[in-house]
Amino acid sequence: MMTTPPSTLLEDEWYAVRHSGEIPEVALHSALYYLCDDANGPGLRLTPEERRWLVEAAAARYREMVRRDLNADNRDEPFYRGVHRAIVNWRRYERFCRRQGVPLETFQHQVAADLLRLLAREMSDVRGGRCRAPLNCSFAELSRFAVQLGMIDSMLPEEYETLCRRE
């Protein structure tokens, strides 16, 4: 992992990728194009380490977005998009990792733990009369997501299907 960027230009592009919007891979490819191929860009020849540094910035942004939308503490925040968006971003992240050769297993376990915490909190709120709106995904979507994360039904809270929106 790179600790010091070789140039301000590369550092600026890293920042743009790391703090990009909802599609970090687009920001990554824009940065790579600008740095290396754009006729108006600096025409750099990035080392594998420099390229990996930018790829990791995009991966970190994806991870941040997935975890943001599985954190129950964020439910009332304007930036919270819910479980459906976490599922969408997880799939994007998974494809990105395959294309870029980024390992995904460690993060997969973190996401599974985040999902379990969110479901437990939602179930607690429902049972405690602090009724929340249903999750913004269907039971089928949630079940597929849990399987993608390597989870089995016995890991999930009982009656979690009651948290999902009706199809």
N, C-alpha and C positions, 0 to 999 in steps of 0.2 A: 504494500500500500504506500502510495506516495505521501510524503509528509510536507514537502515544500514544493509548490508549483514552480515550474521553470520560468514562467513569464506572467506578467500582469494580464495579457490577452487570454492565456489559458485559464488563469484564475477567474477572470470575468465570465468566461463561458461556463466554467464549473459552477459558479454562483447562479447563472441563469438556468442551468439544467437542474441543479439541486433545489431551487426554489421556483421551479416552473409550475404551471397550472396543473390541470387534470390529466395531461398526457405527456409524461416526462420523456418518453421515447422520441416524440416529435422534437422536443427541445434538444435532446442529445444529437439527433441527426442534423438539425439546424446548426448546432455548434460545430460538429465535425465538418460539415460542408463549408461553413464560414472560415474556419481555421485552416482548412486544407485545400479546398477546391474552388471557392468563390473567387472570381476574377478581381473582386474588390477587397478580398480578405488578405490576411498576412501570408498565405501560402506556406504554412508550417508543414513539416513532416513529423508527425507525432510518433513518439516511441510507443512500444506496447504498454509501458507503464503509464504514460500520459493518457493514452486512450482508455486504459482500464480505470484510471482515476475519474474520467468523465462518465464511463459506464456505471461505476459505483455511485456517482451522484444521482443518476437516473434511478437506479435500483433503490437507493435510500429514499427518494421521493415517493416511489411506488409503495414502499413499506410504510412510510408515514401515512399515506392516504388510506391504505387498508386498515391500519390500526386505528386511525382517527374515527372511522365509521363503525368500529366494533367496540368503542369505548363508551360505556353507558354514561359516564360523566359528561360526555359531549352532546347528549341527546337534545338538550335545550339550546344548544349553540347554533348560530346561523350557518356555520360551516359544516354542520353534521349532515350527512347524506343518507345514513342508515345502512342496514345490512345489504339491501339490494346493491347499493353502490360499492360496498366492500367486496361483494361477489364479483361484480364487473371488474373492479380494479385488481382483484386477485387473479382473475383469468388473464388480464393484460400483463400482469407481472409474471405469471407463469410462462406465457409465450415469450416475453422479453428475456427471461432467464434462459430459456432453451436456445434462443437465437444468439445470445451474448455469452453463453457458457458460464452463467452465474449460478452457483449452487443455491438451491431453494429449500432444502430439508430443514435447516435450523429455523428459518422464518416460518415454514409450514407449521412447525410445532408451536411457535409463538402465536400464530393466528388461531390455531385450534384452541389454545388456552384462552385467548381473548374472546373467542366465540362462546366458550363455556361460561366465562365470567358474565358476559352480556346476557346470555339466556338465563342464568341463575338470577341475575338482578331483575330482569324482566319478570320472571316467575314470582320472585319475592314481592315485587311491586303489585302484581295482579292479585296475589294471595293476600297481601296486606291492605287491599282496598285502595292502593295508590295506583289505580288503573291507568295504564298507558295505552296509547293507540297501538293497534297491532303492528308488528314488524312490517316493513314495507317490502316484504317478499312472501312468496307462497311457501307452503310446506314442502312442495316438490323442489323448489329452488334451494331452500335451506338444507334439505336432505342431501341433494346432490353436492352442495358446497361442503357439508360435513364429510361426505365420502371422499371428495377431492383432498380434504385435509387429513385423510387417513383415520377418520373417526368412525366408530361403530355406534349403533343405536344405544347400547348399554352405557355409553359415555355421556349421553345427552340427558338433560333433566326430563323426568316424567312429564308427560302432557305438554311438551314444548310445542307441539303442533298447534295448540290453542293460541299461541302467540302470533301466529302467521295470519296474513290477510287471506280472505277467502278467494279462491280462484274463480 
